Amino acid sequence: MNARWLPSSIRLRLTGWYVLALCLMLIAYAGVTYVSVRHEFFEQLDDQLHDDFESAEASLSRTVDGRIVWSGDRHHDPGDEEGRGVDVWSARGEAIYRSSASSSLPGAVLARISETPQYGSTLSRGARWRTLTQMTTVDGVSAVLRVSRSEERLHTQLWEILIVLILGLPVAVLFAGVGGYVLARRALMPMDRLASEAHRITADRLHERLSVPNPDDEVGRLASVINDTLARLESSFDQLRRFTADASHELRTPLAIIRGIGEVGLGEPRTPIEYKEAMGSMLEEVDRLTNLVDTLLRLSHGDAGTVRLMKEPVDLGHLANEVVSSLMILAEERGQRLRMELSDHVWVSADRLVLREAVANIIDNAIKYSRTGGTIDLRVHVRHEQAILEIADEGPGIAPEHRQRIFDRFFRLDEARSRDSGGTGLGLAIAKWAVEANGGDITVEDDARRGSMFRIVLPASEPAAASINVNLATVHKQSGGHA
């Protein structure tokens, strides 16, 4: 059905469908009722014909010469009553008796007559008759007996019933429409209330929620879903506000430093070496600002889904080994040990460069926050067809209230330390995006040694070997004895 022909109100549409369904049911009910009543009327008429047949059969007698004659009392002859008839024929087809009421009916076809009762309807002079014809025997002599009754009264009663059914249908539909509209209005009143409450919730009032009188019914479940949506919107708006404030702060800091260096350099004449140092400091801040903007652009493209991933089979253990080799020098400067426990052939389908950056950011974060002389453990294994990379450090750990925000952009547990080490607070955000873009998940939890453990879970592309190799000797050789 074309949508433009549908009523704009759900209340009217519900009423229309209700009336249509009820109308179809009433028509079906009326049809079944009419057919049942008609069948019952004809059964009663056939029972009356059977009684007439037995009465007429008792009125037949045989004469001395072997003929069959009608011996019924004409004053009480049912065949002489209006709407009832009796006809008798001999076996040769000669008419023995025909009542005045049924004299206009056609004669019986003797070839088709048997001892089995034969009921039928026939039309004579515009009137319908119901007949019962059967072969009978009177003192050994066969005869054909037919009794009949007019169907006019029966059809008159059926027509009256049909008129009542037809006239009652519009009245029933009218009452059904009114009742359906009232019921639909009462049923949709909670929806109107929800719409009114939702209309009052704006961007500045996202903390408000819809009332849920009954959370178990359909309206209550809808209100709960809307409340959950509002909660997610509120969280998204809060994150957007925090991101805007943090981004402004991060962009303003290097710009303020560049401006300060420039103002100091222009404040009074200086030597060429001093100017060169000032320009070098300014370029360092420009590099930091450029890196920050590039990182934000990458996250923005990731959020928009415009980054095209080149997925290929990647050995997760081999990838982790590569990242450890590239960051080993940072760990050596802090006297830290990197230990790896890798399963053989842990394959995943991922973009190698994107996933490598995620692993590098997590390991770099572990190196920065682990204590001097501490140990960082990496473990790669397969469990339940999932490839798992675990990175455990010996850092200060992460409080439970901060674990939900640890992957937020610009979030820092230690503001001063992060800036001193050149961090922008985007490393874990990049890692989270990189892992999720490859169909995985990243979480953080407390480690038994007081530090934190980051766990990267990716779908395994094929079953891995069950044996686990401890590659401490290999790491020892690569780190020159520090791992």
C-alpha positions as CSV (number, residue, x, y, z in Angstrom):
1,M,0.0,0.0,0.0
2,N,1.3,3.4,-0.9
3,A,2.5,5.2,2.2
4,R,0.8,8.5,1.2
5,W,-2.6,6.8,1.5
6,L,-2.0,5.7,5.1
7,P,-3.2,7.9,7.9
8,S,-0.5,9.9,9.6
9,S,-1.7,8.9,13.1
10,I,-0.7,5.5,14.5
11,R,-4.0,5.7,16.5
12,L,-6.0,5.9,13.2
13,R,-3.9,3.2,11.6
14,L,-4.4,0.8,14.6
15,T,-8.2,1.6,14.5
16,G,-8.3,0.9,10.8
17,W,-6.5,-2.4,11.0
18,Y,-8.6,-3.4,14.0
19,V,-11.9,-2.6,12.1
20,L,-10.7,-4.4,9.0
21,A,-9.7,-7.5,11.0
22,L,-13.0,-7.5,12.9
23,C,-15.0,-6.9,9.7
24,L,-13.3,-9.9,8.1
25,M,-14.0,-12.1,11.2
26,L,-17.6,-11.0,11.3
27,I,-18.1,-11.8,7.6
28,A,-16.6,-15.2,8.2
29,Y,-18.7,-15.7,11.3
30,A,-21.9,-14.6,9.5
31,G,-21.1,-16.9,6.5
32,V,-20.5,-19.9,8.8
33,T,-23.6,-19.1,10.8
34,Y,-25.8,-18.8,7.7
35,V,-24.5,-22.1,6.3
36,S,-24.9,-23.9,9.6
37,V,-28.5,-22.6,10.1
38,R,-29.4,-23.5,6.5
39,H,-28.0,-27.0,7.0
40,E,-30.0,-27.4,10.2
41,F,-33.2,-26.1,8.6
42,F,-32.9,-28.6,5.7
43,E,-32.2,-31.5,8.2
44,Q,-35.4,-30.6,10.1
45,L,-37.3,-30.4,6.8
46,D,-36.0,-33.9,5.8
47,D,-37.0,-35.2,9.2
48,Q,-40.5,-33.9,8.6
49,L,-40.6,-35.5,5.2
50,H,-39.6,-38.8,6.7
51,D,-42.5,-38.6,9.2
52,D,-44.8,-37.7,6.3
53,F,-43.5,-40.7,4.3
54,E,-44.3,-43.1,7.2
55,S,-47.8,-41.6,7.6
56,A,-48.5,-41.8,3.9
57,E,-47.1,-45.3,3.7
58,A,-49.7,-46.4,6.4
59,S,-52.5,-45.0,4.2
60,L,-51.8,-47.4,1.3
61,S,-53.7,-50.6,1.0
62,R,-54.2,-53.5,-1.5
63,T,-57.5,-54.5,-3.1
64,V,-58.7,-58.0,-3.8
65,D,-57.7,-57.8,-7.4
66,G,-54.1,-56.9,-6.4
67,R,-54.2,-53.1,-7.0
68,I,-52.8,-50.5,-4.6
69,V,-55.2,-47.8,-3.6
70,W,-55.0,-44.7,-1.4
71,S,-57.1,-45.3,1.7
72,G,-56.2,-42.2,3.7
73,D,-58.9,-40.0,5.4
74,R,-59.3,-37.1,3.1
75,H,-60.4,-34.9,5.9
76,H,-57.0,-35.5,7.6
77,D,-55.0,-36.1,4.5
78,P,-51.6,-34.4,4.9
79,G,-51.5,-34.3,1.1
80,D,-54.4,-31.9,1.0
81,E,-52.8,-29.4,3.4
82,E,-51.2,-26.3,1.9
83,G,-47.5,-26.7,1.4
84,R,-47.6,-30.5,1.7
85,G,-48.2,-33.2,-0.9
86,V,-48.3,-36.9,-1.5
87,D,-48.0,-38.8,-4.8
88,V,-48.3,-42.5,-5.4
89,W,-47.4,-44.5,-8.6
90,S,-47.6,-48.1,-9.5
91,A,-44.5,-50.0,-10.5
92,R,-45.5,-49.6,-14.1
93,G,-45.7,-45.8,-13.7
94,E,-49.5,-45.4,-13.5
95,A,-50.6,-42.6,-11.1
96,I,-52.5,-44.1,-8.1
97,Y,-52.9,-40.9,-6.1
98,R,-51.8,-37.3,-6.4
99,S,-52.7,-34.6,-3.9
100,S,-53.9,-31.2,-5.1
101,A,-50.9,-29.4,-3.5
102,S,-48.3,-31.5,-5.4
103,S,-50.2,-32.1,-8.6
104,S,-48.1,-29.4,-10.3
105,L,-44.8,-31.2,-9.5
106,P,-43.2,-33.4,-12.3
107,G,-43.7,-37.1,-12.1
108,A,-41.1,-39.4,-10.6
109,V,-38.6,-41.1,-12.9
110,L,-39.2,-44.7,-12.0
111,A,-35.9,-45.9,-13.4
112,R,-34.0,-44.0,-10.7
113,I,-36.2,-45.0,-7.8
114,S,-34.9,-47.6,-5.3
115,E,-35.6,-48.7,-1.8
116,T,-33.1,-46.1,-0.5
117,P,-34.7,-42.7,0.4
118,Q,-33.9,-40.1,-2.2
119,Y,-34.2,-36.4,-1.0
120,G,-34.2,-33.6,-3.5
121,S,-35.4,-30.1,-4.3
122,T,-37.4,-29.2,-7.4
123,L,-38.8,-26.0,-8.8
124,S,-42.5,-25.8,-9.9
125,R,-44.3,-22.7,-11.0
126,G,-41.8,-20.5,-9.3
127,A,-42.0,-22.3,-6.0
128,R,-39.3,-24.6,-4.5
129,W,-40.3,-28.0,-3.1
130,R,-38.4,-30.5,-1.0
131,T,-39.3,-34.1,-1.9
132,L,-38.6,-37.6,-0.5
133,T,-39.1,-40.5,-3.0
134,Q,-38.8,-44.2,-2.2
135,M,-40.0,-47.5,-3.4
136,T,-42.4,-49.2,-1.0
137,T,-44.3,-52.5,-0.8
138,V,-47.9,-53.1,0.1
139,D,-48.7,-56.8,0.8
140,G,-46.0,-57.8,-1.7
141,V,-47.0,-55.3,-4.4
142,S,-44.4,-52.6,-5.2
143,A,-45.3,-48.9,-5.5
144,V,-43.5,-45.6,-5.7
145,L,-44.3,-43.1,-2.9
146,R,-43.3,-39.5,-2.9
147,V,-44.0,-36.9,-0.2
148,S,-43.2,-33.2,-0.6
149,R,-43.1,-30.0,1.4
150,S,-42.8,-26.4,0.2
151,E,-39.4,-24.7,0.9
152,E,-40.9,-21.3,0.7
153,R,-41.2,-20.9,4.5
154,L,-37.7,-22.2,5.0
155,H,-36.2,-19.7,2.4
156,T,-38.2,-16.9,4.0
157,Q,-36.7,-17.7,7.4
158,L,-33.2,-17.9,5.9
159,W,-33.6,-14.6,4.2
160,E,-34.7,-13.0,7.4
161,I,-31.6,-14.4,9.1
162,L,-29.4,-13.1,6.3
163,I,-31.0,-9.6,6.5
164,V,-30.3,-9.5,10.2
165,L,-26.7,-10.6,9.6
166,I,-26.1,-8.1,6.8
167,L,-27.7,-5.2,8.7
168,G,-26.0,-6.1,12.0
169,L,-22.5,-6.1,10.3
170,P,-22.3,-2.3,9.8
171,V,-23.5,-1.6,13.3
172,A,-21.0,-4.0,14.8
173,V,-18.2,-2.4,12.7
174,L,-19.3,1.0,13.8
175,F,-19.1,0.1,17.5
176,A,-15.9,-1.7,16.8
177,G,-14.4,1.4,15.2
178,V,-15.4,3.6,18.1
179,G,-14.2,1.1,20.7
180,G,-11.0,0.4,18.8
181,Y,-10.2,4.2,18.6
182,V,-10.8,4.5,22.3
183,L,-8.6,1.5,23.1
184,A,-5.9,2.7,20.7
185,R,-5.9,6.1,22.3
186,R,-5.6,4.7,25.8
187,A,-2.9,2.3,24.7
188,L,-0.9,5.1,23.0
189,M,-1.2,7.6,25.8
190,P,2.1,6.4,27.4
191,M,3.7,7.1,24.0
192,D,2.4,10.6,24.0
193,R,3.8,11.1,27.5
194,L,7.2,9.8,26.4
195,A,7.2,12.1,23.4
196,S,6.4,15.0,25.6
197,E,9.2,14.1,28.0
198,A,11.7,13.5,25.3
199,H,10.8,16.8,23.6
200,R,12.0,18.6,26.8
201,I,15.4,16.9,26.7
202,T,17.9,19.1,24.9
203,A,21.7,19.0,24.5
204,D,22.0,21.0,27.7
205,R,19.7,18.6,29.6
206,L,21.0,15.2,28.5
207,H,21.3,14.2,32.2
208,E,17.5,14.0,32.4
209,R,15.8,10.6,31.8
210,L,12.4,9.4,30.8
211,S,10.2,8.0,33.5
212,V,9.6,4.2,33.3
213,P,6.5,3.2,35.2
214,N,6.6,-0.4,34.1
215,P,9.9,-1.6,32.8
216,D,8.4,-5.0,31.7
217,D,5.9,-3.8,29.1
218,E,6.6,-2.6,25.6
219,V,6.5,1.1,26.5
220,G,8.7,0.5,29.5
221,R,11.3,-1.3,27.3
222,L,11.2,1.5,24.8
223,A,11.7,4.1,27.5
224,S,14.6,2.1,28.8
225,V,16.2,1.9,25.4
226,I,15.8,5.7,25.0
227,N,17.3,6.3,28.4
228,D,20.3,4.1,27.4
229,T,20.6,6.1,24.2
230,L,20.5,9.4,26.1
231,A,23.2,8.0,28.5
232,R,25.4,7.2,25.5
233,L,24.8,10.6,24.0
234,E,25.6,12.3,27.3
235,S,28.8,10.3,27.5
236,S,29.7,11.2,23.9
237,F,29.0,14.8,24.5
238,D,31.1,14.8,27.6
239,Q,34.0,13.1,25.8
240,L,33.6,15.6,23.0
241,R,33.8,18.5,25.4
242,R,36.8,17.0,27.1
243,F,38.5,16.3,23.8
244,T,37.9,19.9,22.6
245,A,39.2,21.3,25.8
246,D,42.2,19.0,25.9
247,A,43.0,19.5,22.2
248,S,42.8,23.3,22.7
249,H,45.2,23.0,25.6
250,E,47.6,20.7,23.8
251,L,47.7,23.0,20.8
252,R,48.0,26.1,22.9
253,T,51.0,24.9,24.8
254,P,53.5,24.6,21.9
255,L,52.0,27.8,20.4
256,A,52.6,29.6,23.6
257,I,56.2,28.3,23.8
258,I,56.9,29.4,20.2
259,R,55.4,32.8,20.9
260,G,57.4,33.2,24.1
261,I,60.7,32.2,22.4
262,G,59.9,34.6,19.6
263,E,59.1,37.5,21.9
264,V,62.3,36.8,24.0
265,G,64.4,36.6,20.8
266,L,63.0,39.9,19.5
267,G,63.1,41.7,22.9
268,E,66.8,42.7,22.6
269,P,69.7,42.1,20.2
270,R,71.3,38.7,20.5
271,T,74.2,36.8,19.1
272,P,73.8,34.5,16.0
273,I,74.3,31.4,18.2
274,E,71.5,32.5,20.6
275,Y,69.2,33.2,17.6
276,K,70.1,29.7,16.3
277,E,69.2,28.1,19.6
278,A,65.9,30.0,19.8
279,M,65.0,28.9,16.2
280,G,65.9,25.3,17.2
281,S,63.6,25.4,20.2
282,M,60.9,26.8,18.0
283,L,61.3,24.0,15.4
284,E,61.2,21.4,18.2
285,E,57.8,22.8,19.3
286,V,56.7,22.9,15.6
287,D,57.6,19.3,15.2
288,R,55.7,18.4,18.3
289,L,52.7,20.4,17.1
290,T,52.9,18.7,13.7
291,N,53.0,15.3,15.3
292,L,50.0,16.1,17.4
293,V,48.0,17.4,14.4
294,D,49.0,14.4,12.3
295,T,47.9,12.0,15.1
296,L,44.6,13.8,15.5
297,L,44.0,13.6,11.8
298,R,44.6,9.8,11.9
299,L,42.2,9.4,14.7
300,S,39.7,11.5,12.9
301,H,40.0,9.4,9.7
302,G,39.7,6.3,11.8
303,D,36.5,7.6,13.4
304,A,35.1,8.4,10.0
305,G,36.0,5.0,8.6
306,T,38.0,6.4,5.7
307,V,41.2,4.5,6.6
308,R,41.7,1.5,4.2
309,L,43.2,-1.5,5.9
310,M,45.4,-3.9,3.9
311,K,44.7,-7.1,5.9
312,E,47.1,-10.0,5.5
313,P,48.1,-13.1,7.6
314,V,50.3,-11.8,10.4
315,D,52.3,-13.9,12.9
316,L,51.5,-12.1,16.1
317,G,54.5,-13.6,17.9
318,H,56.9,-12.5,15.2
319,L,55.3,-9.0,15.1
320,A,55.8,-8.7,18.9
321,N,59.4,-9.8,18.5
322,E,60.0,-7.1,15.9
323,V,58.6,-4.4,18.1
324,V,60.6,-5.5,21.1
325,S,63.8,-5.4,18.9
326,S,63.1,-1.9,17.8
327,L,62.3,-0.6,21.4
328,M,65.0,-2.6,23.2
329,I,67.3,0.4,23.3
330,L,64.8,2.4,25.3
331,A,64.5,-0.4,27.9
332,E,68.3,-0.7,28.1
333,E,68.6,3.0,28.9
334,R,66.4,2.4,31.9
335,G,68.0,-0.9,32.9
336,Q,64.8,-2.8,32.2
337,R,64.4,-6.4,31.0
338,L,62.0,-7.5,28.2
339,R,60.9,-11.1,28.5
340,M,58.8,-12.9,25.9
341,E,56.8,-16.1,26.0
342,L,55.5,-16.8,22.5
343,S,53.5,-19.6,20.9
344,D,54.5,-20.8,17.5
345,H,52.5,-19.7,14.5
346,V,49.8,-17.5,16.2
347,W,48.3,-16.1,13.0
348,V,45.8,-13.3,12.7
349,S,44.3,-11.4,9.7
350,A,45.2,-7.8,10.2
351,D,46.9,-4.7,8.7
352,R,50.5,-5.3,9.7
353,L,51.6,-1.6,10.0
354,V,48.4,-0.6,11.9
355,L,48.7,-3.5,14.3
356,R,52.4,-3.0,14.8
357,E,51.8,0.6,15.8
358,A,49.3,-0.5,18.5
359,V,51.7,-3.0,19.9
360,A,54.5,-0.5,19.8
361,N,52.5,2.1,21.7
362,I,51.6,-0.4,24.4
363,I,55.2,-1.5,24.9
364,D,56.5,2.0,24.8
365,N,53.9,3.0,27.4
366,A,55.0,0.0,29.6
367,I,58.7,1.1,29.3
368,K,57.9,4.7,30.2
369,Y,55.9,3.8,33.3
370,S,57.8,0.7,34.6
371,R,60.3,1.3,37.3
372,T,64.0,1.5,36.5
373,G,65.5,-2.0,36.5
374,G,62.1,-3.6,36.3
375,T,60.8,-6.4,34.0
376,I,58.3,-6.2,31.2
377,D,56.7,-9.5,30.2
378,L,55.1,-10.3,26.8
379,R,53.1,-13.4,26.2
380,V,51.5,-14.5,22.9
381,H,49.2,-17.5,22.9
382,V,45.9,-18.9,21.6
383,R,42.8,-19.6,23.6
384,H,39.4,-20.6,22.3
385,E,40.3,-19.7,18.7
386,Q,41.5,-16.2,19.8
387,A,45.0,-14.9,19.5
388,I,46.0,-13.1,22.7
389,L,48.9,-10.7,23.3
390,E,49.5,-9.8,27.0
391,I,51.9,-7.0,28.0
392,A,52.6,-6.8,31.8
393,D,54.7,-4.1,33.4
394,E,55.9,-3.1,36.8
395,G,54.6,0.4,36.8
396,P,52.4,2.2,39.4
397,G,49.3,0.5,38.1
398,I,46.0,2.1,37.1
399,A,43.2,2.8,39.6
400,P,39.8,1.2,38.8
401,E,38.2,4.6,38.3
402,H,40.7,5.4,35.6
403,R,40.4,2.2,33.6
404,Q,37.4,3.4,31.7
405,R,39.2,6.5,30.6
406,I,42.7,5.2,30.0
407,F,42.1,4.9,26.3
408,D,40.5,8.4,26.0
409,R,42.3,10.9,24.0
410,F,44.6,13.3,25.9
411,F,44.0,11.4,29.2
412,R,47.0,11.2,31.4
413,L,47.6,9.7,34.8
414,D,50.6,11.9,35.4
415,E,50.3,15.2,33.5
416,A,53.8,16.6,34.2
417,R,55.6,13.3,33.6
418,S,53.8,12.8,30.2
419,R,54.7,16.2,28.9
420,D,58.3,15.9,30.1
421,S,58.7,12.7,28.2
422,G,57.1,14.2,25.1
423,G,53.8,12.3,25.3
424,T,50.6,13.7,24.0
425,G,48.1,11.4,25.7
426,L,47.1,9.8,22.3
427,G,49.2,6.7,22.3
428,L,46.6,4.4,24.0
429,A,43.9,6.0,21.9
430,I,45.8,5.1,18.8
431,A,46.3,1.6,20.1
432,K,42.6,1.1,20.9
433,W,41.6,2.3,17.4
434,A,44.2,0.2,15.7
435,V,43.2,-3.0,17.5
436,E,39.4,-2.4,17.1
437,A,39.9,-1.6,13.4
438,N,41.4,-5.1,12.9
439,G,38.4,-6.7,14.6
440,G,40.0,-7.1,18.1
441,D,39.6,-5.8,21.6
442,I,42.1,-4.3,24.1
443,T,41.6,-4.2,27.9
444,V,43.7,-3.4,30.9
445,E,43.7,-4.9,34.4
446,D,45.9,-5.2,37.5
447,D,48.9,-7.5,37.3
448,A,49.9,-9.8,40.2
449,R,53.2,-7.8,40.5
450,R,51.5,-4.5,41.3
451,G,51.8,-3.2,37.7
452,S,49.3,-3.2,34.8
453,M,48.6,-5.8,32.1
454,F,47.3,-4.8,28.7
455,R,45.6,-7.6,26.8
456,I,45.0,-7.5,23.0
457,V,42.6,-10.1,21.8
458,L,42.2,-10.8,18.0
459,P,40.4,-13.6,16.1
460,A,42.8,-16.3,15.2
461,S,42.9,-16.9,11.5
462,E,43.9,-20.6,11.8
463,P,44.5,-23.1,14.6
464,A,47.8,-22.5,16.2
465,A,50.3,-25.1,17.5
466,A,49.6,-26.1,21.1
467,S,53.2,-26.0,22.2
468,I,54.5,-22.9,23.9
469,N,58.2,-21.9,23.5
470,V,59.9,-19.8,26.0
471,N,62.3,-17.7,23.9
472,L,64.3,-16.1,26.7
473,A,67.5,-17.2,25.1
474,T,66.7,-15.5,21.8
475,V,65.8,-12.3,23.6
476,H,69.0,-12.5,25.6
477,K,71.0,-12.6,22.4
478,Q,69.1,-9.7,20.8
479,S,69.4,-7.5,23.8
480,G,73.1,-8.1,24.4
481,G,72.5,-9.8,27.8
482,H,70.0,-7.3,29.2
483,A,66.8,-9.3,28.5
